Amino acid sequence: MTNIILNADSYKASHFKQYPEGTSQVSSYIEPRGGQYDKALVFGLQMFIKQYLTTPLTHQDVDEAKMILEAHGVPFHEAGWRHIVDKHQGMLPIKIQALPEGSVVPISNALVQVINTDPKCAWLTSYVETALLRAIWYPTTVATVSYHCKRIIRQYMTETAESLDGLEFKLHDFGARGATTEEAAAVGGAAHLLNFMGTDTLSAVVAARRFYGATMPGFSIPAAEHSTITAWGKNGEKAAYENMLKQFSGPGKLVAVVSDSYDLWHAIDNIWGEELKEQVEQTGGTLVIRPDSGEPVEVVTKTIEKLMTKFGYRINSKGYRVLPDCVRVIQGDGIAENSIREILHTMKTKQQSAENITFGMGGALLQKLDRDTMQFAMKASAVKVKGLWHDVFKDPITDHGKRSKKGRLAVIHDKVKGVKTIRESDLGNRQNLLKTVFKNGELLIEYSFDDIKANIS
């Protein structure tokens, strides 16, 4: 699946015949046009470049594409692709400019700009749209969702917690099993790790290490699932919990135990809160109780309340109640941005500190989003025909929201908006924030994971 010729929409194969005669360059850009967020956290391009654009095409790849596309019913630009193999040693003759990864910018700005560098390959710019747009919209959208969740959690920790200590572990990635593919889990999970350090998506750890040189970007703890509890039988529920403490708890250690296999309230009131209470308090570690069913707002606040009744609490400097260090709660069922806000708001009204809770987010983090979440698009904005540049744009009378930008573009700092997209010809002596990161098969700027995290504001 690494043949870039086949990593495209079928209709792209016919586009080489559709440009005006004498077209030598096409310039296109990628932007989030709208949606539910006002800002985007840029991420993911380097993974795509390393995985797909630094390996040369071969004549065998061209042969494969020719066979498939001709049988598929669309034209095949054999001469164009063999030209790339022969003249450019199989490297795509394109230049990609992009904002630095980790940039947080207002929507409706160009994040990426791409142009062909060989006048015989003007058709190539838009040919890579399918793969390039996907490589930007998905990780940027996941990073943006995670970023905005962090803003919500930070707000409530600022209002109700002693400090922001532990913020980086307040939203744990549970999304691997709900992702469409292993690659999606890796790419989306790595995006989440820009904002938080808790994950159960191992593929994300691998991706951040492989493509960004991270050492260990995410962490997890021993945790039970329903099968490891119910395997003991209903009458063995206490023994199952006791085994978790025996195997994994201890000074400074954390262990998470799903506790709703049968009756969550019985588990809290009687097993954890009575029969095993002394063990929980004396291990020196932290038991993290996980409810996994019911209405999230009600279940979380009731769980915390019951645990406070059994284990006690202290009042922090902001006047909110905090469980003792030996016990905490993680909610991983029904968690999305809105439910995080609702849970934390309700906890605040009940004088429960945000220190008591951690969230686990699965499908809503890696899967419950699409290209329209931020209205991502890649559009041509300029063409060079017979030596002259011309603006290219669309402005459908049926939807002016899809109006696209004109001309070769630049992105600059702006005192009011933070950043602003302008015509490159209007740049003057101002700095263009779009940096050339790839040209003709070579990665020109390489970001480390730490660099990207440092860029986030």
C-alpha positions as CSV (number, residue, x, y, z in Angstrom):
1,M,0.0,0.0,0.0
2,T,3.0,2.3,-0.4
3,N,2.6,3.0,-4.1
4,I,1.8,6.7,-4.1
5,I,0.3,6.5,-7.6
6,L,-2.5,4.4,-6.2
7,N,-2.9,6.5,-3.0
8,A,-5.4,8.8,-4.8
9,D,-9.0,9.2,-5.8
10,S,-9.7,7.5,-9.1
11,Y,-10.7,10.6,-10.9
12,K,-7.3,12.1,-10.3
13,A,-5.9,9.8,-12.9
14,S,-7.7,11.7,-15.7
15,H,-6.8,15.2,-14.6
16,F,-3.5,15.4,-16.5
17,K,-5.6,15.8,-19.6
18,Q,-7.8,18.6,-18.2
19,Y,-5.5,21.6,-17.6
20,P,-5.1,24.4,-20.1
21,E,-2.4,23.9,-22.7
22,G,0.9,25.5,-21.4
23,T,0.1,24.9,-17.7
24,S,3.5,24.5,-16.0
25,Q,2.7,25.0,-12.3
26,V,-0.2,24.5,-10.0
27,S,-0.2,25.9,-6.5
28,S,-2.6,24.5,-3.9
29,Y,-3.2,25.0,-0.1
30,I,-4.8,23.2,2.8
31,E,-7.0,25.0,5.4
32,P,-9.7,24.2,8.0
33,R,-12.5,26.5,6.8
34,G,-14.7,26.3,9.9
35,G,-16.5,23.9,12.2
36,Q,-16.9,23.8,15.9
37,Y,-13.4,25.1,16.9
38,D,-11.9,28.5,16.5
39,K,-8.3,27.3,16.5
40,A,-6.4,24.4,15.0
41,L,-3.4,22.6,16.4
42,V,-1.2,21.7,13.4
43,F,0.2,18.2,13.4
44,G,1.1,15.1,11.3
45,L,2.7,16.2,8.1
46,Q,6.2,14.8,9.0
47,M,4.8,11.3,9.6
48,F,3.3,11.3,6.1
49,I,6.4,12.7,4.5
50,K,8.7,10.1,6.1
51,Q,6.3,7.2,5.5
52,Y,5.3,8.0,1.9
53,L,7.4,10.7,0.2
54,T,11.0,9.7,0.9
55,T,10.8,6.3,-0.8
56,P,11.3,6.6,-4.6
57,L,8.8,5.3,-7.1
58,T,10.1,2.5,-9.4
59,H,9.1,1.4,-12.8
60,Q,7.5,-1.6,-11.1
61,D,5.2,0.8,-9.2
62,V,4.3,2.4,-12.5
63,D,3.6,-1.1,-14.0
64,E,1.4,-1.9,-11.1
65,A,-0.5,1.3,-11.4
66,K,-0.9,1.0,-15.1
67,M,-2.4,-2.4,-14.9
68,I,-4.8,-1.4,-12.1
69,L,-6.0,1.9,-13.4
70,E,-6.5,0.8,-17.0
71,A,-8.5,-2.1,-15.8
72,H,-10.4,0.2,-13.4
73,G,-11.6,2.3,-16.3
74,V,-9.7,5.5,-16.0
75,P,-6.8,7.0,-18.1
76,F,-3.2,6.4,-16.9
77,H,-0.5,9.0,-17.4
78,E,2.2,6.5,-18.0
79,A,4.6,9.0,-19.6
80,G,4.3,11.4,-16.7
81,W,5.0,8.8,-14.1
82,R,7.9,7.3,-16.0
83,H,9.3,10.8,-16.4
84,I,9.3,11.1,-12.6
85,V,11.1,7.8,-12.2
86,D,13.7,8.5,-14.9
87,K,14.4,12.2,-14.4
88,H,13.8,12.5,-10.6
89,Q,14.9,9.0,-9.5
90,G,11.4,8.3,-8.5
91,M,11.1,11.3,-6.1
92,L,8.1,13.5,-6.5
93,P,9.0,16.9,-7.9
94,I,6.9,19.0,-5.5
95,K,7.6,21.5,-2.8
96,I,5.6,21.5,0.4
97,Q,5.5,24.5,2.7
98,A,3.8,24.2,6.1
99,L,3.3,26.0,9.4
100,P,5.5,24.5,12.1
101,E,4.0,21.5,13.7
102,G,2.5,22.4,17.1
103,S,1.3,25.8,15.9
104,V,-2.1,26.8,17.2
105,V,-3.7,29.1,14.7
106,P,-7.2,30.5,14.0
107,I,-9.2,28.5,11.4
108,S,-9.4,29.8,7.8
109,N,-5.7,30.0,7.5
110,A,-3.5,28.1,5.2
111,L,-1.7,25.3,7.1
112,V,0.1,23.8,4.1
113,Q,1.0,24.9,0.5
114,V,2.2,22.6,-2.2
115,I,3.5,23.3,-5.7
116,N,5.2,21.2,-8.4
117,T,8.8,22.0,-9.2
118,D,9.0,20.4,-12.7
119,P,7.0,22.2,-15.3
120,K,6.2,18.9,-16.9
121,C,4.4,17.8,-13.7
122,A,1.8,20.5,-13.2
123,W,-0.8,17.8,-12.8
124,L,1.1,16.3,-9.8
125,T,0.1,19.0,-7.3
126,S,-3.5,18.1,-7.2
127,Y,-2.8,14.4,-7.7
128,V,-1.4,14.2,-4.2
129,E,-4.4,15.9,-2.7
130,T,-6.1,12.7,-1.5
131,A,-3.2,11.5,0.5
132,L,-1.8,14.8,1.6
133,L,-5.1,16.3,2.8
134,R,-5.9,13.1,4.8
135,A,-2.4,13.3,6.3
136,I,-3.2,16.8,7.6
137,W,-6.9,16.8,8.5
138,Y,-7.0,13.7,10.7
139,P,-4.1,14.2,13.0
140,T,-4.7,18.0,13.2
141,T,-8.4,17.4,14.1
142,V,-7.5,14.8,16.8
143,A,-4.8,17.1,18.2
144,T,-7.3,20.0,18.2
145,V,-10.0,18.0,20.0
146,S,-7.5,16.9,22.6
147,Y,-6.2,20.4,22.9
148,H,-9.7,21.8,23.6
149,C,-10.4,19.1,26.1
150,K,-7.2,20.1,27.9
151,R,-8.4,23.7,28.0
152,I,-11.7,22.6,29.7
153,I,-9.9,20.4,32.3
154,R,-7.3,23.1,32.9
155,Q,-10.1,25.6,33.6
156,Y,-11.8,23.4,36.2
157,M,-8.5,22.4,37.8
158,T,-7.6,26.1,38.1
159,E,-10.9,26.8,39.8
160,T,-11.2,23.7,42.1
161,A,-7.8,22.0,42.4
162,E,-4.8,22.9,44.6
163,S,-2.6,23.2,41.5
164,L,-2.3,22.0,37.9
165,D,-0.1,19.1,38.9
166,G,-1.1,16.0,37.0
167,L,-2.9,17.8,34.2
168,E,-1.0,15.9,31.6
169,F,-2.5,12.7,32.8
170,K,-6.1,13.8,33.2
171,L,-7.2,12.5,29.7
172,H,-6.2,9.0,28.8
173,D,-6.4,7.7,25.3
174,F,-8.7,4.6,25.2
175,G,-9.3,4.8,21.4
176,A,-7.2,2.1,19.8
177,R,-9.9,-0.5,19.5
178,G,-12.4,2.0,18.1
179,A,-10.0,3.4,15.4
180,T,-10.6,2.4,11.8
181,T,-7.1,1.0,11.3
182,E,-3.9,0.5,13.3
183,E,-2.4,3.4,11.3
184,A,-5.3,5.6,12.4
185,A,-4.7,4.6,16.0
186,A,-1.0,5.4,15.6
187,V,-1.5,8.8,13.9
188,G,-4.4,10.0,16.0
189,G,-3.0,8.6,19.2
190,A,0.3,10.5,18.6
191,A,-1.7,13.7,18.1
192,H,-3.3,13.2,21.5
193,L,0.2,12.8,23.1
194,L,1.0,16.4,22.2
195,N,-1.4,17.5,24.9
196,F,-1.5,14.6,27.4
197,M,0.9,11.8,28.5
198,G,-1.6,9.1,29.3
199,T,-2.4,6.5,26.7
200,D,-3.3,2.9,26.2
201,T,-2.7,3.2,22.4
202,L,0.7,1.6,22.1
203,S,0.8,2.3,18.3
204,A,0.8,6.0,19.2
205,V,3.9,5.6,21.3
206,V,5.6,3.7,18.4
207,A,4.6,6.4,15.9
208,A,5.9,9.3,18.1
209,R,9.2,7.5,18.6
210,R,9.6,6.5,15.0
211,F,8.6,9.7,13.2
212,Y,9.5,12.3,15.8
213,G,12.3,10.9,17.9
214,A,10.3,10.8,21.1
215,T,11.8,8.8,24.0
216,M,8.7,7.8,25.9
217,P,5.9,10.2,25.1
218,G,3.1,8.3,26.9
219,F,2.5,6.2,30.0
220,S,0.0,3.8,31.4
221,I,-0.6,1.7,34.5
222,P,-1.8,-1.9,35.3
223,A,-5.6,-2.0,35.0
224,A,-8.3,-4.6,35.1
225,E,-10.9,-5.3,32.4
226,H,-14.2,-7.1,33.0
227,S,-12.9,-10.5,31.9
228,T,-10.2,-10.5,34.5
229,I,-12.8,-9.7,37.2
230,T,-15.7,-11.8,36.1
231,A,-13.3,-14.8,35.5
232,W,-13.4,-15.1,39.3
233,G,-17.2,-15.5,39.3
234,K,-19.7,-13.3,41.0
235,N,-18.9,-14.7,44.4
236,G,-15.2,-14.1,43.8
237,E,-15.5,-10.4,43.1
238,K,-13.7,-9.5,46.4
239,A,-11.0,-12.0,45.6
240,A,-10.5,-10.5,42.2
241,Y,-10.1,-7.0,43.6
242,E,-7.8,-8.3,46.4
243,N,-5.7,-9.9,43.7
244,M,-5.3,-6.6,41.9
245,L,-4.0,-5.0,45.0
246,K,-1.7,-7.8,45.7
247,Q,-0.3,-8.0,42.2
248,F,0.1,-4.3,41.4
249,S,-0.3,-1.9,44.4
250,G,2.5,-0.6,46.6
251,P,4.2,2.6,47.6
252,G,3.9,5.2,44.8
253,K,2.1,2.8,42.5
254,L,-1.3,3.1,40.7
255,V,-3.7,0.4,39.7
256,A,-7.1,0.8,38.0
257,V,-9.9,-1.6,38.7
258,V,-13.2,-1.6,36.8
259,S,-15.8,-2.1,39.5
260,D,-19.2,-2.3,37.8
261,S,-19.2,-5.9,36.6
262,Y,-22.2,-6.6,38.9
263,D,-23.2,-3.8,41.2
264,L,-21.0,-0.7,41.4
265,W,-22.6,0.6,44.5
266,H,-22.1,-2.7,46.4
267,A,-18.5,-2.8,45.2
268,I,-17.9,0.7,46.6
269,D,-19.9,0.6,49.8
270,N,-19.0,-2.9,50.9
271,I,-16.0,-4.4,49.1
272,W,-13.7,-1.4,48.6
273,G,-15.2,0.7,51.4
274,E,-15.4,-2.0,54.1
275,E,-13.8,-5.4,53.4
276,L,-10.7,-4.1,51.5
277,K,-10.6,-0.6,52.9
278,E,-7.6,-1.2,55.2
279,Q,-5.6,-2.8,52.4
280,V,-6.3,0.1,50.1
281,E,-5.2,2.6,52.7
282,Q,-2.1,0.7,53.7
283,T,-0.6,-0.2,50.4
284,G,1.0,3.3,49.9
285,G,-0.3,3.4,46.4
286,T,-3.4,4.7,44.7
287,L,-6.5,2.6,43.7
288,V,-8.2,4.1,40.7
289,I,-11.8,2.9,40.6
290,R,-13.4,2.7,37.1
291,P,-17.2,2.9,36.7
292,D,-18.0,1.8,33.2
293,S,-21.8,2.1,32.8
294,G,-24.7,4.3,33.5
295,E,-25.2,8.0,33.0
296,P,-21.7,9.5,33.3
297,V,-22.4,12.7,35.2
298,E,-24.6,11.0,37.8
299,V,-22.3,7.9,38.1
300,V,-19.1,9.9,38.5
301,T,-20.4,12.3,41.1
302,K,-22.2,9.6,43.1
303,T,-19.1,7.4,43.0
304,I,-16.9,10.2,44.4
305,E,-19.5,11.0,47.0
306,K,-19.7,7.4,48.2
307,L,-15.9,7.1,48.3
308,M,-15.7,10.2,50.4
309,T,-18.2,8.7,52.8
310,K,-16.1,5.6,53.1
311,F,-12.5,6.9,52.9
312,G,-13.0,10.5,54.0
313,Y,-11.8,13.7,52.3
314,R,-9.9,16.9,52.9
315,I,-10.8,20.5,52.0
316,N,-8.2,22.1,49.7
317,S,-7.1,25.7,49.7
318,K,-9.9,26.6,47.2
319,G,-12.6,25.1,49.4
320,Y,-13.2,21.9,47.4
321,R,-13.3,18.3,48.7
322,V,-10.5,15.9,47.7
323,L,-10.3,12.2,48.3
324,P,-7.3,10.8,50.2
325,D,-4.4,9.9,48.0
326,C,-5.1,6.2,48.3
327,V,-8.2,6.4,46.0
328,R,-9.2,8.2,42.8
329,V,-11.8,7.7,40.0
330,I,-11.4,7.3,36.2
331,Q,-14.4,7.6,33.9
332,G,-13.9,6.1,30.5
333,D,-17.5,5.4,29.4
334,G,-19.4,8.0,27.4
335,I,-16.5,10.5,27.5
336,A,-16.4,13.3,24.9
337,E,-15.6,17.0,25.1
338,N,-19.1,18.0,26.2
339,S,-19.4,15.2,28.8
340,I,-16.1,16.2,30.3
341,R,-17.4,19.7,30.7
342,E,-20.7,18.5,32.2
343,I,-19.0,16.2,34.7
344,L,-16.5,18.8,35.9
345,H,-19.2,21.4,36.1
346,T,-21.5,19.2,38.2
347,M,-18.5,18.1,40.4
348,K,-17.8,21.8,41.0
349,T,-21.4,22.4,42.1
350,K,-21.1,19.5,44.6
351,Q,-17.8,20.9,46.0
352,Q,-15.8,18.0,44.5
353,S,-12.4,19.0,43.2
354,A,-11.2,18.1,39.7
355,E,-8.3,16.4,41.5
356,N,-10.5,13.4,42.1
357,I,-11.1,12.4,38.5
358,T,-9.3,11.3,35.4
359,F,-11.0,10.7,32.1
360,G,-10.5,8.0,29.5
361,M,-11.6,8.9,25.9
362,G,-12.0,6.4,23.1
363,G,-14.1,6.7,20.0
364,A,-14.8,10.4,20.6
365,L,-11.1,11.1,20.5
366,L,-9.9,9.0,17.5
367,Q,-13.0,8.1,15.6
368,K,-16.0,10.3,16.2
369,L,-14.8,13.0,13.9
370,D,-14.3,13.5,10.1
371,R,-13.0,16.0,7.6
372,D,-16.1,18.2,8.1
373,T,-15.4,18.5,11.9
374,M,-13.1,21.4,10.9
375,Q,-14.3,21.7,7.3
376,F,-10.8,20.8,5.9
377,A,-10.2,21.3,2.2
378,M,-7.3,21.4,-0.3
379,K,-7.8,23.8,-3.2
380,A,-5.8,25.2,-6.1
381,S,-5.2,28.9,-5.7
382,A,-2.9,29.8,-8.6
383,V,-1.7,28.3,-11.9
384,K,1.1,29.3,-14.2
385,V,0.0,29.1,-17.9
386,K,2.3,30.0,-20.7
387,G,4.6,31.8,-18.3
388,L,2.0,33.9,-16.5
389,W,0.5,33.3,-13.1
390,H,-3.3,33.4,-12.7
391,D,-5.5,33.3,-9.7
392,V,-7.6,30.2,-9.3
393,F,-10.5,30.0,-6.9
394,K,-14.0,28.7,-6.4
395,D,-17.0,30.6,-5.2
396,P,-20.2,28.5,-5.6
397,I,-23.4,30.5,-5.7
398,T,-25.0,27.7,-3.7
399,D,-22.5,27.9,-0.8
400,H,-20.3,30.9,-0.4
401,G,-18.8,29.2,2.7
402,K,-16.8,27.1,0.2
403,R,-15.2,30.2,-1.4
404,S,-11.5,29.5,-1.7
405,K,-8.4,31.7,-1.5
406,K,-6.6,33.2,-4.5
407,G,-3.0,33.4,-5.5
408,R,0.2,32.1,-4.1
409,L,-0.1,32.4,-0.3
410,A,1.9,33.4,2.8
411,V,1.0,33.3,6.5
412,I,2.1,36.1,8.7
413,H,1.9,37.2,12.4
414,D,-1.0,39.5,13.0
415,K,-1.5,41.6,16.1
416,V,-5.3,41.1,16.1
417,K,-5.9,37.6,14.7
418,G,-2.6,36.0,15.8
419,V,-1.8,34.9,12.3
420,K,-3.3,35.9,8.9
421,T,-3.1,34.4,5.4
422,I,-2.2,36.9,2.7
423,R,-0.9,36.8,-0.9
424,E,2.7,36.0,-1.2
425,S,3.2,39.0,-3.4
426,D,2.1,41.2,-0.5
427,L,4.6,39.7,2.0
428,G,7.2,42.4,1.6
429,N,9.9,42.1,4.3
430,R,7.5,40.3,6.7
431,Q,8.3,36.7,7.8
432,N,6.4,33.9,6.0
433,L,5.4,31.4,8.6
434,L,4.9,28.8,5.9
435,K,8.3,27.0,5.9
436,T,9.6,24.7,3.1
437,V,9.6,21.3,4.8
438,F,9.9,19.1,1.8
439,K,11.3,19.4,-1.7
440,N,11.9,16.9,-4.4
441,G,12.1,13.9,-2.1
442,E,14.0,15.5,0.7
443,L,12.7,16.3,4.2
444,L,14.2,19.8,4.8
445,I,13.0,20.5,8.3
446,E,12.6,17.8,10.9
447,Y,10.7,18.5,14.2
448,S,11.2,16.5,17.3
449,F,8.2,15.6,19.5
450,D,9.6,18.0,22.2
451,D,9.9,20.8,19.6
452,I,6.2,20.4,18.7
453,K,5.0,20.3,22.3
454,A,7.0,23.4,23.0
455,N,5.3,25.2,20.0
456,I,1.8,24.7,21.5
457,S,0.4,27.8,23.1
